[in-house]
Amino acid sequence: MYLASIVFSLTTTIAMAQGLGNPPPPMPPPPPGLPIDTPVLIVLALGLIYGVIKTIQIKRA
């Protein structure tokens, strides 16, 4: 009885110590954190300003 308990305890310890075999592949690198929000808002604001200026110039002419 004791011998069977010792054998089963050692078997599970050895089995857990072996690991899963091959390690998992490395994770791919994260994408670059390039924000596109700020440049788009700046371009839209500049376009709006340009449109207002051109509209004022056309109405004066």
Order of alpha helices (4+ residues) and beta strands (2+ residues): alpha-alpha
